[in-house]
Amino acid sequence: MPGTDPKRPFLPVNIAVLTVSDTRTTADDKSGDTLAERIAAAGHHVIARAIVKDDRDAIIAKLRAWIADGGIDCVLATGGTGVTGRDVTPEAFQAVYEKDIPGFGELFRMLSYPKIGTSTIQSRASAGVAGGTYLFALPGSPGACRDAWDDILVHQLDNRTRPCNFVELMPRLQEDKRPS
């Protein structure tokens, strides 16, 4: 039966929050604030936070730096997932993914549909893994960040979630890179 197993320990995850925007600053980054507040409230650690422009190379550089940082388990990015010319976050994420997690975007859009109707089709939310780090690209609105965290990520980033979760897989994310 799906749910939370109180017999399992809670294991905090180290998470970096990336806001992709040409206009947001730390003073008005409501989506980044929404994620950071929810991460901390769930008992996880916000290890790093940054804002980068809607620029594919800048996003890739920040992702690669955080992937190389052994203290970061997961990156949550907000912004740049739409279909306009400046929306390049999914392309940047695809450039670094070693493994795609297509079910994340599919589930996100399914959960968004009752709230925003067919407008959910404009979201290119995605997820994947690179260098043993989970990567999630979320839309740039605070509502979308709340939905992604409250309906998906808070559960999958909790070791107590049954029947399975992303945290319990963390030790095995790079098993193909270990010497045999």
C-alpha positions as CSV (number, residue, x, y, z in Angstrom):
1,M,0.0,0.0,0.0
2,P,1.5,3.4,-0.9
3,G,2.2,5.8,1.9
4,T,4.7,6.7,4.6
5,D,6.4,4.0,6.6
6,P,7.0,5.5,10.1
7,K,9.4,2.7,10.9
8,R,11.9,3.9,8.2
9,P,14.2,6.8,9.1
10,F,13.9,10.2,7.6
11,L,17.0,11.0,5.6
12,P,17.5,14.7,4.8
13,V,18.5,15.5,1.2
14,N,20.9,18.3,0.2
15,I,19.1,20.4,-2.4
16,A,20.3,23.3,-4.6
17,V,17.6,25.7,-6.0
18,L,18.2,27.3,-9.4
19,T,16.0,30.1,-10.7
20,V,16.2,30.6,-14.5
21,S,15.1,34.2,-15.4
22,D,16.3,37.3,-17.2
23,T,14.4,39.5,-14.8
24,R,14.2,38.0,-11.3
25,T,16.5,39.0,-8.5
26,T,16.9,37.6,-5.0
27,A,14.5,40.3,-3.8
28,D,11.6,39.1,-6.0
29,D,12.3,35.4,-6.6
30,K,9.0,34.1,-5.3
31,S,9.3,30.7,-7.0
32,G,12.8,30.1,-5.6
33,D,11.5,31.2,-2.2
34,T,8.6,28.8,-2.5
35,L,10.9,25.9,-3.1
36,A,13.4,26.9,-0.4
37,E,10.7,27.3,2.2
38,R,9.1,23.9,1.4
39,I,12.4,22.1,1.2
40,A,13.4,23.4,4.7
41,A,9.9,22.7,6.1
42,A,10.2,19.1,5.0
43,G,13.5,18.8,6.9
44,H,15.8,18.9,3.9
45,H,18.8,21.2,3.5
46,V,19.0,24.1,0.9
47,I,22.7,23.8,0.2
48,A,22.9,26.4,-2.6
49,R,20.8,28.9,-4.4
50,A,21.4,30.8,-7.6
51,I,19.7,32.8,-10.3
52,V,21.0,32.5,-13.9
53,K,19.8,34.1,-17.1
54,D,17.7,32.3,-19.7
55,D,20.9,31.1,-21.4
56,R,21.6,27.5,-22.3
57,D,25.3,27.7,-21.7
58,A,24.9,29.5,-18.3
59,I,22.3,26.9,-17.1
60,I,24.6,24.0,-18.2
61,A,27.6,25.5,-16.5
62,K,25.7,25.9,-13.2
63,L,24.2,22.4,-13.4
64,R,27.7,20.9,-14.1
65,A,29.2,22.8,-11.2
66,W,26.5,21.5,-8.8
67,I,26.6,18.0,-10.2
68,A,30.4,18.0,-9.5
69,D,29.7,19.1,-5.9
70,G,29.5,15.9,-3.9
71,G,27.5,17.8,-1.2
72,I,24.5,18.3,-3.5
73,D,22.1,15.4,-4.0
74,C,19.4,17.2,-6.0
75,V,18.9,20.3,-8.0
76,L,15.4,21.9,-8.4
77,A,15.2,24.6,-11.1
78,T,12.3,26.9,-11.7
79,G,11.7,28.8,-14.9
80,G,12.4,28.6,-18.6
81,T,10.3,25.5,-19.3
82,G,7.8,27.1,-21.6
83,V,7.8,27.2,-25.4
84,T,9.0,30.8,-26.1
85,G,12.3,31.5,-27.8
86,R,14.0,32.3,-24.4
87,D,12.8,29.1,-22.7
88,V,15.8,26.9,-22.9
89,T,15.9,25.2,-19.5
90,P,14.8,21.7,-20.8
91,E,17.4,21.8,-23.6
92,A,20.1,22.7,-21.0
93,F,19.0,19.9,-18.7
94,Q,18.8,17.4,-21.6
95,A,22.5,18.3,-22.4
96,V,23.6,17.0,-19.0
97,Y,21.2,14.2,-18.2
98,E,22.7,10.7,-18.2
99,K,19.3,9.2,-17.6
100,D,15.9,10.8,-18.3
101,I,13.0,10.4,-15.8
102,P,10.1,11.0,-18.2
103,G,7.5,10.0,-15.7
104,F,8.1,13.2,-13.7
105,G,7.0,15.5,-16.5
106,E,4.1,13.2,-17.3
107,L,2.9,13.1,-13.7
108,F,3.4,16.9,-13.3
109,R,1.3,17.7,-16.3
110,M,-1.4,15.1,-15.2
111,L,-1.6,16.7,-11.7
112,S,-1.6,20.2,-13.2
113,Y,-4.5,19.5,-15.6
114,P,-7.3,19.8,-13.1
115,K,-5.9,23.1,-11.8
116,I,-5.0,24.9,-15.1
117,G,-6.7,22.8,-17.8
118,T,-5.2,22.5,-21.2
119,S,-2.6,25.2,-20.4
120,T,-0.6,22.4,-18.8
121,I,0.5,21.3,-22.3
122,Q,2.7,24.4,-22.5
123,S,4.9,23.0,-19.6
124,R,8.1,21.2,-20.5
125,A,8.8,20.2,-16.9
126,S,11.4,17.4,-16.9
127,A,13.7,15.4,-14.7
128,G,16.8,13.2,-14.9
129,V,20.0,12.1,-13.3
130,A,23.6,13.1,-13.9
131,G,26.7,12.3,-11.8
132,G,24.5,10.8,-9.1
133,T,22.5,14.0,-8.8
134,Y,18.8,14.3,-9.3
135,L,17.8,17.2,-11.6
136,F,14.3,18.6,-11.8
137,A,13.2,21.4,-14.2
138,L,10.0,23.1,-13.0
139,P,7.9,25.9,-14.5
140,G,8.6,29.4,-13.2
141,S,5.4,30.1,-11.3
142,P,5.1,29.7,-7.5
143,G,1.9,27.7,-8.0
144,A,3.7,25.2,-10.3
145,C,6.6,25.0,-7.8
146,R,4.1,24.3,-5.0
147,D,2.3,21.6,-7.1
148,A,5.6,19.9,-8.0
149,W,6.8,19.9,-4.5
150,D,3.6,19.1,-2.6
151,D,2.3,16.5,-5.0
152,I,5.4,14.7,-6.1
153,L,8.8,15.7,-4.8
154,V,8.1,15.9,-1.1
155,H,7.1,12.2,-1.3
156,Q,9.8,11.0,-3.7
157,L,12.6,12.8,-1.7
158,D,11.4,11.1,1.5
159,N,13.0,7.8,2.4
160,R,9.9,6.7,4.2
161,T,7.7,6.8,1.1
162,R,6.6,3.3,0.1
163,P,6.7,1.3,-2.1
164,C,9.7,3.2,-3.4
165,N,11.4,6.6,-3.5
166,F,14.3,8.4,-5.1
167,V,16.3,8.6,-1.8
168,E,16.7,4.9,-1.4
169,L,18.1,4.8,-4.9
170,M,20.8,7.4,-4.3
171,P,23.6,5.0,-3.3
172,R,23.0,3.1,-6.6
173,L,22.8,6.0,-9.0
174,Q,26.4,5.6,-10.1
175,E,26.8,1.8,-9.8
176,D,27.6,1.6,-13.5
177,K,30.6,3.8,-13.0
178,R,32.2,1.7,-10.2
179,P,35.1,-0.5,-11.1
180,S,34.2,-4.1,-11.3
